[in-house]
Amino acid sequence: MLWASDHPRAGKGQYVFEHIIVMERALSRYLLPTESVHHRNGVRDDNRPENLELWTKPQPTGIRVSDAAAWAREILAQYAGASDTSNNAQDLS
């Protein structure tokens, strides 16, 4: 945890997880409420940027197809131009 009293995610203790701060610095912005950070190798204290992946939370199950399609278009627009650093990325084009 890092001291970050003015951070939007800082709770009463005024600390934020280091991996969140590292990812936000890489992105040059705060994480969105729908975003989280995943440790590729599963080691939670390995906060090197190359070990971190940005994840977004999917829509809940049981949604209408039209809502799912709209959500997918929104996600594609939101992350247009972002590089995929995952080690399991596939080219879907």
N, C-alpha and C positions, 0 to 999 in steps of 0.2 A: 504494500500500500504506500502511496505517496501523498504527502501533505498537499492539498489543493483546495483551500477553504472557499475559493470563489468559483469552483467548478460546478456545473449544473448537476452532476451526479454525486457530489459530496453530501454525505449525510450529516448527522449530528456530530460525528467524529471528525468531519472535515477532511477525510481521506478518500482517495479513489484508487482502484486497482491499477497497478503499474502497466499492465498490458493494454488497458484502455487508453492511458495517456500516450503510450508508445504509438498505438494505432492512430490516434487523433493527430499526433505530430506528423506522421507519415501522410495523412490525408489533408493536413492543414485546416481541419475543422473538427467540431465536436461530433461524436457519434449521434446518429438519429435514434429515437426511442426503439425503432424496429431493428436496429443493428446490434450485433454482438461480435466479440473477438474470440476466435478459436485458436488454440495452441496445436499446431500441426503434429508435433511429436508427443503430445499428451502431457508434457512436463510443464506444470502450471507456473513454475518460477523461471522458465526459459522465455524471457520476454524480448529476445532479439527480434527485430522487425522481420527477418526472413523466416522466423518460426511462427509468425502470426498471420491469420487469414481473417478477412472481414466477412461476416455472415449476416444475412438478413433473414428475418423470421417470415416464414411463408404464411399465406392465408390459412385460416382454420379449415378443417375438413367440413364437408357438407355445404359448400357454397354453390351458388348458381354458376353455370358455365360462363355466362356473360360477365359475371362479376370476376371470375378467375381470369378471363381474357383481358378485362380492363386492368386488373391488378398486374398482370404480366407486362402489358404495354407500359404501365407506370414504372415498374422496376427497370425495364429496358431503357426508358428515357432517363431515369434517375442516374443510372450507372453507365450511360453512353460514354465511350472513350476511356473507361477505367480499364487498367490492365488486370488480367487474371493471373494471380500469383499462385493459384492452387496447384498442387502437384498431381491432381487428377482431372485437370481441365480437358475438355474435349471440344474439338471444332465441330460445331453443329451446322455450319453453313453448307 
